[in-house]
Amino acid sequence: MMKNVLKIGGGVAAVALGVTLMGTFYTLEEGEQAVIVQFGRPVGAPVTEAGLHGKLPFVQEVRRFEKRILVWDGDPNQIPTKGREFIWVDTTARWRIADAKKFLESVATEAGARSRLNDIIDSVVRDQVSGSELVELVRSASWVIPKDELLAEVPAEAQAELKKEVVRGREELTRTILAKAREVVPQYGIELVDVRIKRLDYVESVREKVYARMISERKRIAARFRSEGEGQSAEILGTMEKELRQIRSTAYRRVQEVRGKADAEATRVYGAAYGADPEFYAFSRTLEAYKEGQNKNSTVILTTESDYYRYLKRANAAPAVRTKR
């Protein structure tokens, strides 16, 4: 019986010793840091080295925190620029827990830290954006004004925008936001590593006006190209008509020259033919005159004294004479 009691007592002691040892030692992984809390209050310095560490069992507990860089993404905010253009600004940041003890005392958790960063970063971003021109937000300080030959193809309104000088630029603006926010966050045990503007966009009402202006500008450029095309088309058609008139004139002159030469040659041939027999020529001309002047419904009455009758008699008598010969 005594042996059983001793065995049970030994087992209980072993369990108690094991529980005590488990409550005394703890391990930290790489990328972790810890704060020892006793009765709800942090004690000692934060533990930042990975490995096996000890604490008082039962009265102390371990609060673990990330040692790596964390991501903060804010909600897009509608902010007016210095020129009163309303834009959506979407910001992101990288941060880490620099002082775990102060972090635990001020914000307690990562969710609390993100909530505090929302207030700090959004406030700084709003101040900087509202005090800057839109051109400073969308361009860098290395912006170079386009050359005159490129600006010639751009509308006058857009030229004024392109010629604006960039004093700070987007990079300088983000550096200013980071510096201003860094002045506030150390009291929460936070180190702000970087702040970036992810996206800028017009609000819906302004976006519609911008799109309408872009469409109007595209239509104006299309109309200018169309007008230039119509002018070139009219010029080409005018040149074509001029060349066609020259070709027709040259062809007509050539036709008249050929026709004149042909008429002259025909006249020469007729003259040579009719000159060989004048009486035959007179007879032929008489026949042509009768043919041209005769009406289909008219009757020609000839006397025996008429030249036409005389020619007919000679024409009928000539074969008879030749027969007698």
LUMDO-73142 format. One record per residue (C-alpha): x negated, y negated, z. Coordinates in Angstrom, 3 decimals. Last residue first. Layout:
<atoms>
{{X, Y, Z}}
...
</atoms>
This chain:
<atoms>
{{17.264, -52.052, -184.588}}
{{20.981, -51.624, -184.800}}
{{21.018, -50.304, -181.217}}
{{18.993, -53.311, -179.929}}
{{21.509, -55.639, -181.514}}
{{24.343, -53.725, -179.897}}
{{22.638, -53.812, -176.480}}
{{22.236, -57.619, -176.728}}
{{25.849, -58.324, -177.703}}
{{27.376, -57.471, -174.287}}
{{24.870, -59.606, -172.357}}
{{25.170, -62.406, -174.889}}
{{28.908, -62.420, -174.574}}
{{28.659, -62.404, -170.772}}
{{26.243, -65.311, -170.828}}
{{28.595, -67.346, -172.987}}
{{31.519, -66.552, -170.719}}
{{29.530, -67.856, -167.753}}
{{28.499, -70.944, -169.681}}
{{32.116, -71.856, -170.371}}
{{33.321, -72.585, -173.912}}
{{35.320, -69.404, -174.282}}
{{37.382, -70.539, -171.388}}
{{37.250, -68.927, -167.985}}
{{40.130, -68.373, -165.575}}
{{39.048, -67.343, -162.047}}
{{41.764, -65.786, -159.891}}
{{42.048, -66.426, -156.142}}
{{43.036, -64.118, -153.284}}
{{39.483, -62.973, -152.527}}
{{38.156, -66.555, -152.750}}
{{35.129, -67.220, -154.927}}
{{32.572, -69.836, -153.967}}
{{29.801, -67.543, -152.857}}
{{30.222, -65.082, -155.677}}
{{30.610, -67.750, -158.315}}
{{27.501, -69.520, -157.087}}
{{25.546, -66.270, -156.960}}
{{26.556, -65.474, -160.528}}
{{25.466, -68.925, -161.659}}
{{22.134, -68.569, -159.835}}
{{21.515, -65.295, -161.657}}
{{22.351, -66.820, -165.040}}
{{20.084, -69.810, -164.446}}
{{17.286, -67.467, -163.398}}
{{17.887, -65.337, -166.474}}
{{17.649, -68.484, -168.607}}
{{14.414, -69.481, -166.923}}
{{12.692, -66.157, -167.692}}
{{9.084, -65.848, -166.396}}
{{9.653, -68.731, -163.981}}
{{12.349, -66.717, -162.214}}
{{9.915, -64.008, -161.202}}
{{7.088, -66.380, -160.232}}
{{9.467, -68.584, -158.306}}
{{11.070, -65.622, -156.558}}
{{7.625, -64.321, -155.570}}
{{6.515, -67.737, -154.327}}
{{9.765, -68.221, -152.461}}
{{9.356, -64.816, -150.849}}
{{5.775, -65.653, -149.849}}
{{6.892, -68.961, -148.376}}
{{9.738, -67.264, -146.554}}
{{7.329, -64.642, -145.184}}
{{4.840, -67.304, -144.063}}
{{7.630, -69.218, -142.372}}
{{8.927, -66.060, -140.685}}
{{5.462, -65.209, -139.389}}
{{4.977, -68.742, -138.069}}
{{8.472, -68.810, -136.611}}
{{7.907, -65.468, -134.883}}
{{4.565, -66.682, -133.468}}
{{6.176, -69.830, -132.126}}
{{8.940, -67.746, -130.570}}
{{6.375, -65.379, -128.984}}
{{4.347, -68.263, -127.551}}
{{7.470, -69.901, -126.172}}
{{8.722, -66.613, -124.735}}
{{5.339, -65.928, -123.086}}
{{5.159, -69.458, -121.698}}
{{8.716, -69.190, -120.399}}
{{7.869, -65.836, -118.792}}
{{4.760, -67.339, -117.168}}
{{6.811, -70.156, -115.687}}
{{9.479, -67.734, -114.497}}
{{6.810, -65.588, -112.812}}
{{5.200, -68.592, -111.144}}
{{8.610, -69.670, -109.837}}
{{9.339, -66.132, -108.622}}
{{5.998, -66.031, -106.774}}
{{6.599, -69.437, -105.194}}
{{10.151, -68.501, -104.215}}
{{8.858, -65.279, -102.624}}
{{6.119, -67.199, -100.797}}
{{8.724, -69.579, -99.415}}
{{11.020, -66.690, -98.492}}
{{8.148, -64.995, -96.676}}
{{7.265, -68.177, -94.802}}
{{10.903, -68.541, -93.780}}
{{11.053, -64.908, -92.658}}
{{7.839, -65.308, -90.686}}
{{9.234, -68.419, -89.008}}
{{12.568, -66.682, -88.340}}
{{10.726, -63.713, -86.814}}
{{8.719, -66.092, -84.599}}
{{11.904, -67.798, -83.467}}
{{13.598, -64.450, -82.876}}
{{10.644, -63.278, -80.775}}
{{10.811, -66.503, -78.766}}
{{14.528, -66.106, -78.170}}
{{14.000, -62.513, -77.068}}
{{11.201, -63.562, -74.711}}
{{13.338, -66.377, -73.306}}
{{16.233, -63.995, -72.755}}
{{13.884, -61.508, -71.083}}
{{12.545, -64.239, -68.798}}
{{16.055, -65.385, -67.965}}
{{17.086, -61.807, -67.174}}
{{13.989, -61.373, -65.017}}
{{14.828, -64.549, -63.087}}
{{18.232, -63.182, -62.109}}
{{16.856, -59.713, -61.331}}
{{13.925, -60.844, -59.187}}
{{10.616, -61.077, -61.022}}
{{8.015, -58.423, -60.416}}
{{4.713, -58.005, -58.618}}
{{3.309, -54.614, -57.740}}
{{0.715, -52.934, -55.585}}
{{-0.634, -55.972, -53.722}}
{{-3.587, -54.660, -51.736}}
{{-4.728, -54.784, -48.113}}
{{-7.865, -53.067, -46.792}}
{{-9.487, -51.677, -43.644}}
{{-7.277, -53.077, -40.886}}
{{-8.682, -51.922, -37.554}}
{{-6.085, -51.208, -34.884}}
{{-6.471, -51.230, -31.094}}
{{-3.315, -53.347, -30.783}}
{{-5.203, -56.536, -29.893}}
{{-7.374, -55.888, -32.965}}
{{-4.363, -56.494, -35.288}}
{{-4.127, -60.287, -35.236}}
{{-7.308, -61.693, -36.806}}
{{-7.410, -58.804, -39.255}}
{{-4.113, -60.006, -40.745}}
{{-5.620, -63.363, -41.737}}
{{-8.745, -61.754, -43.235}}
{{-6.749, -59.173, -45.210}}
{{-4.368, -61.818, -46.599}}
{{-7.351, -63.983, -47.588}}
{{-8.999, -61.052, -49.341}}
{{-5.730, -60.379, -51.150}}
{{-5.629, -63.993, -52.380}}
{{-9.267, -63.897, -53.464}}
{{-8.558, -60.814, -55.570}}
{{-5.405, -62.331, -57.088}}
{{-7.076, -65.486, -58.304}}
{{-8.339, -68.478, -56.383}}
{{-8.556, -71.476, -58.726}}
{{-7.074, -70.116, -61.956}}
{{-6.808, -72.838, -64.592}}
{{-3.604, -73.172, -66.549}}
{{-4.223, -72.995, -70.300}}
{{-2.228, -69.785, -70.746}}
{{0.865, -71.295, -69.167}}
{{0.691, -74.426, -71.328}}
{{0.201, -72.255, -74.389}}
{{3.310, -70.258, -73.482}}
{{5.434, -73.385, -73.717}}
{{3.791, -74.419, -76.990}}
{{4.459, -71.048, -78.601}}
{{1.419, -68.802, -79.302}}
{{-0.148, -68.293, -82.740}}
{{-2.315, -71.405, -82.426}}
{{-3.494, -70.178, -79.018}}
{{-5.566, -67.482, -80.705}}
{{-7.327, -69.965, -82.986}}
{{-7.820, -72.305, -80.019}}
{{-9.696, -69.716, -77.957}}
{{-8.092, -67.999, -75.000}}
{{-8.632, -69.435, -71.479}}
{{-10.889, -67.093, -69.496}}
{{-9.636, -65.471, -66.292}}
{{-12.535, -64.537, -63.986}}
{{-10.604, -65.742, -60.926}}
{{-8.115, -62.954, -61.509}}
{{-4.604, -63.350, -62.786}}
{{-1.138, -62.306, -61.577}}
{{-0.976, -63.961, -58.172}}
{{-2.827, -67.188, -59.024}}
{{-0.584, -67.675, -62.073}}
{{2.458, -67.485, -59.804}}
{{1.265, -70.517, -57.870}}
{{0.311, -70.041, -54.243}}
{{1.715, -71.257, -50.910}}
{{4.765, -68.976, -50.955}}
{{2.481, -66.033, -51.708}}
{{0.099, -66.744, -48.818}}
{{2.765, -67.290, -46.172}}
{{4.853, -64.309, -47.308}}
{{1.811, -62.043, -47.353}}
{{0.838, -63.109, -43.810}}
{{4.341, -62.440, -42.471}}
{{4.642, -59.108, -44.282}}
{{1.247, -58.053, -42.909}}
{{2.043, -58.823, -39.279}}
{{5.676, -57.708, -39.023}}
{{5.246, -54.495, -40.995}}
{{1.976, -53.831, -39.171}}
{{3.902, -53.798, -35.872}}
{{6.357, -51.237, -37.238}}
{{3.495, -49.172, -38.592}}
{{1.828, -49.202, -35.157}}
{{5.031, -48.096, -33.435}}
{{5.340, -45.196, -35.856}}
{{1.693, -44.331, -35.250}}
{{2.421, -44.045, -31.536}}
{{1.787, -45.832, -28.222}}
{{2.018, -49.426, -29.574}}
{{0.142, -51.434, -26.920}}
{{-1.223, -49.080, -24.220}}
{{-1.858, -46.185, -26.584}}
{{-3.617, -48.414, -29.139}}
{{-5.710, -50.000, -26.393}}
{{-6.880, -46.539, -25.371}}
{{-7.365, -45.345, -28.956}}
{{-9.560, -48.290, -29.941}}
{{-10.284, -48.308, -33.680}}
{{-7.137, -46.539, -34.892}}
{{-7.265, -46.759, -38.678}}
{{-5.856, -48.891, -41.472}}
{{-5.235, -48.908, -45.208}}
{{-2.705, -51.327, -46.689}}
{{0.079, -51.551, -49.285}}
{{2.119, -54.458, -50.599}}
{{5.147, -54.775, -52.915}}
{{6.052, -58.368, -53.796}}
{{9.348, -59.085, -55.571}}
{{9.399, -62.519, -57.159}}
{{11.353, -65.762, -56.874}}
{{9.770, -68.559, -58.911}}
{{9.837, -71.725, -56.771}}
{{6.508, -73.089, -58.128}}
{{4.839, -72.392, -54.776}}
{{6.088, -68.833, -55.034}}
{{9.394, -67.598, -53.640}}
{{9.378, -64.206, -51.858}}
{{11.649, -61.176, -52.242}}
{{10.030, -58.395, -50.246}}
{{9.149, -54.824, -51.280}}
{{8.992, -52.531, -48.222}}
{{5.552, -52.003, -46.769}}
{{3.294, -49.038, -47.343}}
{{0.732, -48.271, -44.609}}
{{-1.781, -45.477, -45.098}}
{{-4.133, -44.038, -42.479}}
{{-7.936, -43.826, -42.329}}
{{-9.198, -40.971, -40.148}}
{{-9.502, -40.963, -36.342}}
{{-5.982, -39.698, -35.804}}
{{-4.703, -39.660, -32.256}}
{{-4.406, -37.077, -29.452}}
{{-2.985, -37.730, -26.002}}
{{-4.445, -35.298, -23.445}}
{{-2.961, -34.665, -20.015}}
{{-4.142, -35.182, -16.442}}
{{-2.620, -34.152, -13.123}}
{{-2.213, -30.410, -13.806}}
{{-5.879, -29.737, -14.535}}
{{-8.463, -32.469, -14.322}}
{{-10.161, -32.875, -17.680}}
{{-12.804, -31.156, -19.820}}
{{-14.077, -31.300, -23.378}}
{{-14.899, -28.804, -26.117}}
{{-15.735, -30.131, -29.584}}
{{-15.194, -33.213, -31.747}}
{{-16.495, -36.519, -30.411}}
{{-14.092, -39.470, -30.063}}
{{-12.948, -39.278, -26.444}}
{{-11.409, -42.575, -25.394}}
{{-12.899, -44.168, -22.291}}
{{-11.638, -43.413, -18.800}}
{{-8.078, -43.243, -17.594}}
{{-4.880, -43.857, -19.501}}
{{-1.731, -44.221, -17.370}}
{{1.279, -41.874, -17.306}}
{{0.274, -40.059, -14.101}}
{{-3.189, -39.476, -15.534}}
{{-3.649, -39.884, -19.279}}
{{-6.842, -38.837, -21.050}}
{{-7.156, -40.475, -24.491}}
{{-8.108, -38.448, -27.553}}
{{-9.753, -38.676, -30.971}}
{{-9.210, -36.532, -34.031}}
{{-10.810, -36.390, -37.497}}
{{-12.843, -33.302, -36.624}}
{{-10.882, -31.228, -34.150}}
{{-10.859, -31.868, -30.407}}
{{-10.854, -29.058, -27.850}}
{{-9.421, -28.806, -24.337}}
{{-10.671, -27.611, -20.985}}
{{-9.246, -27.968, -17.462}}
{{-5.657, -26.892, -18.065}}
{{-6.798, -23.668, -19.668}}
{{-9.241, -23.116, -16.821}}
{{-6.526, -23.622, -14.246}}
{{-4.152, -21.323, -16.117}}
{{-6.876, -18.677, -16.262}}
{{-7.683, -19.099, -12.566}}
{{-4.021, -18.830, -11.671}}
{{-3.719, -15.716, -13.802}}
{{-6.800, -14.227, -12.184}}
{{-5.530, -15.126, -8.705}}
{{-2.181, -13.552, -9.469}}
{{-3.901, -10.412, -10.700}}
{{-6.115, -10.251, -7.636}}
{{-3.129, -10.671, -5.348}}
{{-1.291, -7.904, -7.174}}
{{-4.291, -5.619, -6.927}}
{{-4.816, -6.466, -3.251}}
{{-1.171, -5.787, -2.496}}
{{-1.375, -2.501, -4.333}}
{{-4.504, -1.517, -2.363}}
{{-2.787, -2.316, 0.902}}
{{0.000, 0.000, 0.000}}
</atoms>
